[in-house]
Structure formats: structure tokens, C-alpha cells
Amino acid sequence: MISAANALSDVYAMGGIPKLAMNILCIPEDFENEYTLEILRGGYDRCILAGATVCGGHTIKDTVPKYGLSVSGFVHPKKILSNAAAKEGDVLILTKALGTGILCTAMKADILDRAASAAAIESMSLLNKTAAEIMSDFPVNACTDVTGFGLVGHAFEMAAGSDKTIILDSKSIPILPGALELAGEGIVPAGAYANRDYTGCSIGEMPGGSPAELARTDVMFDPQTSGGLLISLPEKEAIRLLSRLRDEIPCAAIVGYVENYKEKPVFIK
């Protein structure tokens, strides 16, 4: 389910509606059939929920199980959303809480409690369908889904592509239960450090003087699996959109704003 939700997200982020999906499956020779069926069933269920048809796919042998989807969707040419069209004065809304990379790292180490694990799985399994449908009623300038590059990495891409500066508010970001505490204990995936290294010279002032501030920025660099949408639109419309979103997605939050370019693509306050 999580892999399917992640694959479908790219279509939602561009303002589209997923319609066709093809399975991509790698399995070891001795992989149990029941596990293969459960993987395929999970992907099928998410696609049905999205209104997309699974129309076959490809299966190959590999030493490590892998699963994903190649997804196609439809969108009117004049309504395609880009991640490179944010405008000065826009406000940024994030539709899912951060921290899935940190929580999955803790899961692998078998140190995550059941409640936090359930919250992470629920978040990653959730389609961005509802957020995209609500968003379609508003004049969105730019949109991206937040996945492997983390919030800061995807904000950097949006800022650089738009030739603008994005200001992120570290205190406003929604965070999954347990992720901030784990980050404070150093339970941070390697991908978060890679994201820091990649965007480091492009980030302006950034809090990090205290352990609590460092943990919060670690969450902002955390690579997400099946993360939410980062939506850029005019402030008045953003307030209306946030109100609509919170009826269905309580964790949705305003996490930053867009200014004309000044020195660096991203500042974190």
C-alpha cells in the first residue's frame, strides 16, 4: 500500500488524476507466494481507492524484494501544476506530518513503540487524493510532493526553479509522534545527512544552536516515503485552502512563504 501511495503521489502533485498503473515487482526465487500476493493486493487496493486501473506489469527475479508502480494520469494542459512557478507573496501549505524516515529507521532497529509505528504506517499509506481534490478548487501556483529529498530539499527545488527564496518556519512544521524525540537521540537515517550535504550551501540562516533546534531541522531534512503535498498559492487563498484541508486532514499546516530571491534559495527560521 505504501509503495503504491508513493507512486500515485507524483500524479496528484502535478494536478492530475491517476488512471493507469503497471506493477513492477522483484522477488527472490524462494519468496513465498502468499507474500507476493499480499504485496500485489496492497498495491491494487490503493489503486482502486485512487480510481486507477492496474493493467499488468513486470516481474523479475532479484535477491531483495522490491515493489513499485509506473503510473499514468490525466490533467488538462492548462491545469498542469509545476514545482517551479511559486510567486512572491505565496504561502506554503504542507499536507502531511514529517518524520517517516526517522520512524522507519527506529522500526528497523526494533525500538519504535506500537502507537508511533501505527501512525507512521497510516501516514505513508494515505493517498494524496483528498488533498489534491481540495487543492483543485484553488489558484495554486506551484506544487510538489515531499519525498526522498525531505521538506528542505523539495522546497529548495521549488525555490530554485521559481527563481525565488522560500522561508520555512521550523516551529510550524507538523511532525509525526515520536519523530522529534528520536531525532534528538540521534536516530536519523543516512538520507537526512545526504540531504543536508546536498542543500547545505543553498540554505541561509538556520536554527541549530541547541539540541532541540538541531532535532527539528533533522526532521526537516528527513527523507520521506509517501509524504504530503507542498502547495504554494496566494496568502488569502491559502487561508481558505487550509481551512478546507483541515476538515479532512487535521495535520495540514502553513509552513512557510515565498519572497523575491535574496542571497539564498531557502532560509529556515
PyMOL commands that set and color helices and strands:
alter all, ss='L'
color gray80, all
select helices_A, chain A and resi 2-13+33-50+77-79+100-108+114-125+129-135+150-162+179-184+190-202+211-221+235-248
alter helices_A, ss='H'
color red, helices_A
select strands_A, chain A and resi 17-27+53-61+66-74+90-94+142-145+164-168+229-234+253-260+266-268
alter strands_A, ss='S'
color yellow, strands_A
deselect
rebuild
show_as cartoon
